[in-house]
């Protein structure tokens, strides 16, 4: 099949066959298609969209571009969770050991942060000695000994995704729901999991700014999972304000440990428990979600989850001392506190501004090649709806560099709004998607692009 014929067919809004989509992915991965042809194909998909069948075919072809891991010799269900990215989102660090403590196996391949959202790998690398770059043999050893491995994507798993994403990033084709969904699901299904829980963030601090886009993505992801034989469930969760009170890698490790010790922020604990319970239920480790919720809460209150976290540290080279001595984590040399200029109620805590401010301090990357400063970040002293007095601390900035602080301050100073009236309450969990309606509403995954602004 000629590349130009496949590109033309999609450009003209015709449905591609699975064989044509496979030819596109093979051509891209093996270098038989020129990069300008791959880019042209991505742009055609961006504007014309993909049907549900095409989206699944794209995911299947991307999985087949590399190895699909096989854990069938290990007892217990293989379970994972994926988040579409948010500010202060550290639930993976909490739910993975809790699920393992309840009998699940968690082969978790995670990503790094880019822009205003944080990445699980960056948080883990704040722990002295922790290795996220395990080989597949070491990954298997971790799964056998602990029941969990927390690593970065390897070259063997879905290599087509890495190639396509690099081109999407420079051709303005990132914001396509079929391409986003195939990227996420190809990596997660290639992990060899039996069940997958997805946390689709929605709000001004997420990539999905409005609910309709979040719902469409959630349904597309669930539909692909079902098509590929992986039990999949999606939560749509709020990202109008950060999750928890800690932003920045070391600070988020501390907050995660506080949750595992039973004394962390309520929103982080609640969401971590709900996501972990859904993993148990999907994996057949509980008869219903209520029983799954009870099991996870028992693993949390008993300290078994914290014990598994210690085992993960031991297996992957991380310092166990950090569990009991947070001073062993990287610590920023300077602090700056921002206070309320008047009394009132906190009407908004802008997650995106806080995430961008933290990134500028060095907690994240403006460019993929930037080095992360694991010590810096922001601690929130108030959340949406809180009452404050004039002069009361709103947030504490942990920083190293005065020039970076000067750049970040305008964003951080605007991040918390105070008004005379309390804001309308927003739920932490907006919806749970167990079935995709994309087969009934065929336009769901066709011609759709993510709206990046309201």
Secondary structure, 3 states (H helix, E strand, C coil): CCHHHHHHHHHCCCCCCHHHHHHHHHHHHHCCCCHHHHHHHHHHHHHHCCCHHHHHHHHHHHHHCCCCCCCCCCCCCEEEEEECCCCCCCHHHHHHHHHHHCCCEEEEEECCCECCECCHHHHHCCCCCCCCCCCHHHHHHHHHHCCEEEEECCCCCCHHHHHHHHHHHHCCCCCEHHHHHHHHHHHHHHCCCCEEEEEEEECCCCCCCCHHHHHHHHHHHHHHHHHCCCEEEEEEEECCCCCCCEECHHHHHHHHHHHHCCCCCHHHHHHHHHHHHHHHHHCCCCCCHHHHHHHHHHHHHCCHHHHHHHHHHHHCCCCHHHHCCHHHCCCCCEEEEEECCCCEEEEEECHHHHHHHHHHHHHCCCCCCCCCCCCCEEEECCCCCCEECCCCEEEEEEECCHHHHHHHHHHHHCCEEEECCCCCCCCCEEEEECCCCCCCCCCCCCCCECCCCC
